[in-house]
Amino acid sequence: MSAQQTDSKAFRNALGQFATGVTVITTVDAEGNKIGMTANSFSSVSLDPMLVLWSIAKTSKSFAAFTEARHFAIHILSAEQKALSGQFASNCEDRFCNVPHRIGLGGVPVLEDYSAVFECEMESRYEGGDHIIIVGRVLEFDNRGKAPLVFHAGRYADLDLPVAV
């Protein structure tokens, strides 16, 4: 293995060559506080049953809330939502400030604006190195068919593709 192959920064840069969508994941903690974070580690798992996954770093401030949560929502952001992505990735005290939302399944905040949303129940959790992989069973979903917010090589990227619903 070359030095580059064992360098975590080089590994992260290589992973960055895979373009991903950007999501905001929301839940409530044990005290009922709204919790939300930006993530790009989202993927489909199964159509029957409907399962999706995402992963959270063990060092995340929201780690306990998400790994103990019974329900969570995954919002696929639209191309116009770069600022919202930044707000939920920031260290601000109230990430939900000025963000319209409703209360969904399990008391979880569901953002009013998105390209698609999946309201999930915790299906399982798996060890994944410095992350925990969270699998959710999709109980409800909505697809508005907006162009997605895309992240590539450490920055937002634009897609010039037709969007199908």
N, C-alpha and C positions, 0 to 999 in steps of 0.2 A: 504494500500500500504506500503510495507516495505521501509526502508531507501534506500536500493539498488535500488528499483524501481523508486525512485525520483532523483537519482544521475545521472547527465548528463554524467559523465565519464563512469559509469557502463553501462548506456544505449548505449553509443557509442561502448564500448567493446562488448556488446551483439550483436549489429548490425554488428560488424566486423566478426561474425561467419558466415555471409552470404558472400560467395565468389562472387566477381564481376569482370567484365572485366575492363580494364582501357582505357579511351578515352582521346583524345586531341580535344577540341572544339576550333574552330577558327572563327573569324569575322573581320570586320573593324569597327572602330569607326566613329563618325560624321566627323572627319577631314581626314579620309582615312587611319589612322594608323592601321597596322596589330595587332590584339589582339588574344592571344591564352592562354589556360589554360588546366590543367589536371583535369579530373573529372571521378568519378566512379558511378555517379548517373544517368546512362543511362538505358532506357527501351523502348521496343516496346509498342505501344498503339493500332494501328489499321493496318490491311492489306488493307482495302478499305474504305476510302482513306489511303494511306501509311503515318502513323504518328508515330513519336518517341518523347520521352521526356527526359529531363534532368533537374537538378535543380542547382541553383547558390545561394550561401550565400549572404545575403544582405550586408555583410561586405566585400565582395570581391572587390579588386581594379578594377576588370573588370566588376563589376555589371552594371554600366550605359551603357557601350558599348554593352553588351549582351542583356540587357532588352530593349534597344532602337533599336537594329539591325533589319533589314528587312530580312537578310539572315545569315546563319551560316553553318559550316560544322562540322560533328562529325566523328572523325577518331577512329576506334577501333584499338588499338595498338597490334602488334604481340609480341610474347614472347621475341624476341630479342631487344625490344625497351624500356628496363628499363631506360636507360640513357636519352632517349627522354622524357619519362614520367617525370623524375626528372627535366629536363630542363624547361618544361612547367609548372611545379609546383613551380619553384624557383622564387626568386625576381630579377633575372637578368634583365638588362635593355632591351635587345633585345632577346626575347625567340626564335626568328626565325633565329638567328645567326647560320650559317653553316647548316641550315635545308632546303634541296631542296624542293621547292614547286612551284605550278603554281597558276594562278589566276582563280578562278572558278566563279560560278554563283553569281551575285550581287557583284563582286569584291572581294570575300572572298578568302583568301589563302587556298589552298588545298595541304596538304602534299603529297609528291610523294611516300612515303613508309607507308604502313598500312596493316592491315588484311582486313578491310572493311572501306568504307567511305560513308557517307550520306550527300549530299548537300541539305540543307533545306531552306524553306521560313517560317518565323514566322507565326504560326497558331494561337496561343493563349498563354496567361500567366496567372498563378493562384497564389494567395497567398498561402504560405505553411509554416507558422510559421516564422522562421528566414531565410527562403529561398524563392525564387520565382521559381515556376515550369514552365518550358518553353516547349511548345509543338511545334514541327516543322513538316511541311508537306514536305515529301521527294520528291524532284524534280528529282534528279539523285542519283544513288548509284553504287558502285562497290564492288565486293567481291573477294578477292584474296585467300581466304581459308587458310591463315596462322594460325598456332596455336596462340591463344590469350595470351596477358599478363594478368595475374590474380592477384588479390589482396585479401588477406584473413588475418584476425586477425592482421591488422596493418603492414603487410609486403607482398612482392611479393611471390607468390606460383607457383609451377610448376605443370602442368598437363601432364600426360603421356597418352594422348588420340589420336586416329586417327582423322585427320581433314577432314571433308567432305565439298565439295563446292556445 
